[in-house]
Amino acid sequence: MAQSIETHIHAFAPGGYAQNHGHMNTATFYVMRGQGYDIHDGNRIEYEAGDMLLVEAGCVHQHYNASDDEEMIVVVMKAKPLFLLMHMVFQKTVKLPPKDPVPGMSAYIPPETSW
């Protein structure tokens, strides 16, 4: 048997965001808590808890928490292990987020199991 789907959880602090990046594998992005938006190849896509988003292969994208006071929790699922097996690891960070925390969020700690 081969493991073919990789799943992980991201917690975004209020006002937080991910690095601007792209990868060859398609990703499914399920919003468990909060609200936010993505920029996919220059197009803005808004979402909220309960929404699911598809990030197409090769799309340069970035995830943003749109709330100033609520964290955003998302589950990301992708077939990355298959790409690793085939040595098709083409992933590139376009721009990293700043190293300093969002103003007012220096004490933010992601939840452990509160969802």
N, C-alpha and C positions, 0 to 999 in steps of 0.2 A: 504494500500500500504506500502511496505517496501523499504527502501533505501538499495540497495545492492552493489553499487560501490562507493568507496571513491577515490577522485581525489585531488591531490595537485601539486604545482609547486615548484621545487627546482632551486635556482640560485647558481652556483658554481663560485667563484672568479677565475681568471686566476691561474692555478696551484693548485686549491683547490680540495678537495676530501671529501667524506662522511666517516662515521664510517664503519668498517668492521662488517657486521651483517648478520643475517639470520632470516627468518620468515616462518610460515607454509602456508601463502596465496601466491598464484602466483601474480606477479606484471607485468604490461606492462609499459614500459619506452619509451616515445616518446621525441626525441631530437628536440627542437624548434630552438635552436641557439647554434652555437659552435661545438666543436668536443671533443671527449674523448674516454675513454675505461673503461671497467669493468673487474674485476677479479671474475670469477664464479668458486668456488671450485678449484682454482688454474689455471684456463684457462683464457687467455686474449681475450677479445672481443672488437674490435674497432668499433666506430660509429661516425657519423657526423649529422649535421642538416638534418632533414627529415627522419632519420632512426628510426625504432622502435625495441625495444629489449624486450624479454620475460625473466623474472627472475623466474625460476621454484621454486615451493614450496620446502622448506627445504634447498635451495642452500645458502651457505655462500658466500657473495658477497660484493663488494666495488665499488663505482663509482668515477671516476677521470676525471677532466678537463685536457685535454692534451695540452692546449694552455698556453703559458706564458704571453699573452697579450689580450686575448679575453675571456669574460665570457661565461659560458655554461648554457643554460636554458632548463630544462626538465619538462615534465608533467608525473606524475606517477599515474597510475590507478590500483586499486586492489579491491578485494571483501572482504576487511577487516571487514566491518560491519556484514557480515554473520558469520564470524569467532567469532566476539565479541558476537553475539547473541547466538551462540552455546557454548560459554565459551571455545573456542579453541585458546586462546591468548598465543601462544608459540612463543615468539620473544626474541632474545638474541643478545646483542651487544658483538661482539668478541673482538674488539679493537677500542677505541675511537680515533678520529683524535686529533692532538695536539691542545692545547688551544691557542697557539700563531699563528698569521696569517702567511700565506705564505710570505717569504721575499719580501718586496716591495709592499705588498698589505694591509698594515695596515689601509689605508684610504678607502678601497673598501666598497661600499654600494650596495646591490642588487638593480636592477631596480624596479621601481614602476609599470609602465604600458607601458614601451617603446616597448614591442614586439607586 
